[in-house]
């Protein structure tokens, strides 16, 4: 619920007063520019691409590393184009599938 509220607030969809009929919707707080997370996510994804499981390592490594990569891909897509909901849903599904593999390996 908190995430939904914060997302609506960020989009300017929160009505702060019923007395101001002609008030403009609240937009993002002016002043501080948004941080560009793309370079950090690209670096993390490049580093994560080197993670490999198998060969005498605990069996959980491979699915956990896949989850990390899928999560970073989702984050990268969200930063690059947050309006492309179809792509975000697809990548979320990939991350959920990776999470299920981690769960199965832990059982």
Short mmCIF file of the C-alpha atoms (twelve columns), coordinates in Angstrom:
data_MODEL
# 
_entry.id   MODEL 
# 
loop_
_atom_site.group_PDB 
_atom_site.id 
_atom_site.type_symbol 
_atom_site.label_atom_id 
_atom_site.label_alt_id 
_atom_site.label_comp_id 
_atom_site.label_asym_id 
_atom_site.label_seq_id 
_atom_site.Cartn_x 
_atom_site.Cartn_y 
_atom_site.Cartn_z 
_atom_site.pdbx_PDB_model_num 
ATOM 1   C CA . UNK A 1   0.000   0.000   0.000   1 
ATOM 2   C CA . UNK A 2   2.869   2.353   0.817   1 
ATOM 3   C CA . UNK A 3   4.466   1.685   -2.584  1 
ATOM 4   C CA . UNK A 4   1.185   2.431   -4.344  1 
ATOM 5   C CA . UNK A 5   0.807   5.691   -2.434  1 
ATOM 6   C CA . UNK A 6   4.390   6.790   -3.161  1 
ATOM 7   C CA . UNK A 7   4.012   5.967   -6.860  1 
ATOM 8   C CA . UNK A 8   0.752   7.956   -7.063  1 
ATOM 9   C CA . UNK A 9   2.369   10.847  -5.210  1 
ATOM 10  C CA . UNK A 10  5.323   10.833  -7.598  1 
ATOM 11  C CA . UNK A 11  2.937   10.932  -10.590 1 
ATOM 12  C CA . UNK A 12  1.093   13.893  -9.065  1 
ATOM 13  C CA . UNK A 13  -2.141  11.974  -8.505  1 
ATOM 14  C CA . UNK A 14  -2.601  12.816  -4.818  1 
ATOM 15  C CA . UNK A 15  -5.216  15.451  -4.020  1 
ATOM 16  C CA . UNK A 16  -3.996  17.484  -1.083  1 
ATOM 17  C CA . UNK A 17  -7.004  19.745  -0.593  1 
ATOM 18  C CA . UNK A 18  -10.677 19.679  -1.491  1 
ATOM 19  C CA . UNK A 19  -11.009 23.459  -1.216  1 
ATOM 20  C CA . UNK A 20  -8.763  24.234  -4.189  1 
ATOM 21  C CA . UNK A 21  -11.010 23.226  -7.085  1 
ATOM 22  C CA . UNK A 22  -8.825  24.725  -9.819  1 
ATOM 23  C CA . UNK A 23  -5.548  23.643  -8.261  1 
ATOM 24  C CA . UNK A 24  -2.947  22.091  -10.499 1 
ATOM 25  C CA . UNK A 25  -1.954  18.493  -9.750  1 
ATOM 26  C CA . UNK A 26  1.027   18.115  -7.498  1 
ATOM 27  C CA . UNK A 27  4.108   17.151  -9.447  1 
ATOM 28  C CA . UNK A 28  7.531   16.119  -8.278  1 
ATOM 29  C CA . UNK A 29  9.241   18.284  -5.727  1 
ATOM 30  C CA . UNK A 30  11.298  20.932  -7.534  1 
ATOM 31  C CA . UNK A 31  14.945  21.447  -6.820  1 
ATOM 32  C CA . UNK A 32  16.815  18.187  -6.671  1 
ATOM 33  C CA . UNK A 33  17.340  16.623  -10.119 1 
ATOM 34  C CA . UNK A 34  16.637  12.930  -10.500 1 
ATOM 35  C CA . UNK A 35  19.656  10.684  -10.323 1 
ATOM 36  C CA . UNK A 36  20.565  8.764   -13.464 1 
ATOM 37  C CA . UNK A 37  20.849  5.161   -12.274 1 
ATOM 38  C CA . UNK A 38  21.616  3.748   -15.729 1 
ATOM 39  C CA . UNK A 39  25.436  3.766   -15.374 1 
ATOM 40  C CA . UNK A 40  25.341  2.015   -11.992 1 
ATOM 41  C CA . UNK A 41  22.914  -0.622  -13.235 1 
ATOM 42  C CA . UNK A 42  25.012  -1.217  -16.363 1 
ATOM 43  C CA . UNK A 43  28.101  -1.686  -14.201 1 
ATOM 44  C CA . UNK A 44  26.316  -4.052  -11.822 1 
ATOM 45  C CA . UNK A 45  24.913  -6.072  -14.716 1 
ATOM 46  C CA . UNK A 46  28.373  -6.339  -16.292 1 
ATOM 47  C CA . UNK A 47  29.802  -7.549  -12.992 1 
ATOM 48  C CA . UNK A 48  26.889  -9.942  -12.422 1 
ATOM 49  C CA . UNK A 49  27.355  -11.494 -15.870 1 
ATOM 50  C CA . UNK A 50  30.581  -13.035 -14.538 1 
ATOM 51  C CA . UNK A 51  28.757  -14.890 -11.750 1 
ATOM 52  C CA . UNK A 52  28.654  -18.615 -12.473 1 
ATOM 53  C CA . UNK A 53  27.514  -21.592 -10.442 1 
ATOM 54  C CA . UNK A 54  28.372  -25.264 -10.770 1 
ATOM 55  C CA . UNK A 55  31.623  -27.190 -10.539 1 
ATOM 56  C CA . UNK A 56  31.853  -28.051 -6.848  1 
ATOM 57  C CA . UNK A 57  30.007  -24.949 -5.651  1 
ATOM 58  C CA . UNK A 58  26.838  -25.112 -3.561  1 
ATOM 59  C CA . UNK A 59  23.796  -25.910 -5.735  1 
ATOM 60  C CA . UNK A 60  22.032  -22.709 -4.703  1 
ATOM 61  C CA . UNK A 61  24.654  -20.498 -6.383  1 
ATOM 62  C CA . UNK A 62  23.394  -20.911 -9.944  1 
ATOM 63  C CA . UNK A 63  19.725  -20.023 -9.278  1 
ATOM 64  C CA . UNK A 64  20.701  -17.163 -6.958  1 
ATOM 65  C CA . UNK A 65  23.013  -15.718 -9.597  1 
ATOM 66  C CA . UNK A 66  20.211  -16.012 -12.158 1 
ATOM 67  C CA . UNK A 67  17.911  -14.124 -9.788  1 
ATOM 68  C CA . UNK A 68  20.484  -11.364 -9.382  1 
ATOM 69  C CA . UNK A 69  20.853  -11.000 -13.153 1 
ATOM 70  C CA . UNK A 70  17.084  -11.029 -13.754 1 
ATOM 71  C CA . UNK A 71  16.556  -8.403  -11.043 1 
ATOM 72  C CA . UNK A 72  19.224  -6.154  -12.514 1 
ATOM 73  C CA . UNK A 73  17.709  -6.500  -15.995 1 
ATOM 74  C CA . UNK A 74  14.340  -5.463  -14.554 1 
ATOM 75  C CA . UNK A 75  15.927  -2.478  -12.834 1 
ATOM 76  C CA . UNK A 76  17.755  -1.482  -15.998 1 
ATOM 77  C CA . UNK A 77  14.534  -1.613  -18.041 1 
ATOM 78  C CA . UNK A 78  12.644  0.375   -15.398 1 
ATOM 79  C CA . UNK A 79  15.259  3.112   -15.509 1 
ATOM 80  C CA . UNK A 80  15.558  3.137   -19.302 1 
ATOM 81  C CA . UNK A 81  11.834  3.210   -20.095 1 
ATOM 82  C CA . UNK A 82  9.455   3.090   -17.095 1 
ATOM 83  C CA . UNK A 83  6.461   3.519   -19.435 1 
ATOM 84  C CA . UNK A 84  7.086   0.223   -21.292 1 
ATOM 85  C CA . UNK A 85  4.859   -1.844  -19.026 1 
ATOM 86  C CA . UNK A 86  4.839   -4.873  -21.335 1 
ATOM 87  C CA . UNK A 87  8.618   -5.170  -21.113 1 
ATOM 88  C CA . UNK A 88  8.603   -4.583  -17.354 1 
ATOM 89  C CA . UNK A 89  5.970   -7.299  -16.827 1 
ATOM 90  C CA . UNK A 90  7.964   -9.700  -18.985 1 
ATOM 91  C CA . UNK A 91  11.161  -9.043  -17.006 1 
ATOM 92  C CA . UNK A 92  9.249   -9.297  -13.726 1 
ATOM 93  C CA . UNK A 93  8.055   -12.732 -14.827 1 
ATOM 94  C CA . UNK A 94  11.653  -13.705 -15.543 1 
ATOM 95  C CA . UNK A 95  12.706  -12.544 -12.073 1 
ATOM 96  C CA . UNK A 96  9.802   -14.431 -10.451 1 
ATOM 97  C CA . UNK A 97  10.788  -17.585 -12.342 1 
ATOM 98  C CA . UNK A 98  14.363  -17.202 -11.088 1 
ATOM 99  C CA . UNK A 99  13.041  -16.741 -7.546  1 
ATOM 100 C CA . UNK A 100 11.026  -19.950 -7.816  1 
ATOM 101 C CA . UNK A 101 14.209  -21.779 -8.882  1 
ATOM 102 C CA . UNK A 102 15.962  -20.456 -5.767  1 
ATOM 103 C CA . UNK A 103 13.048  -21.666 -3.627  1 
ATOM 104 C CA . UNK A 104 13.162  -25.134 -5.219  1 
ATOM 105 C CA . UNK A 105 16.917  -25.403 -4.678  1 
ATOM 106 C CA . UNK A 106 16.518  -24.474 -1.010  1 
ATOM 107 C CA . UNK A 107 13.855  -27.153 -0.491  1 
# 
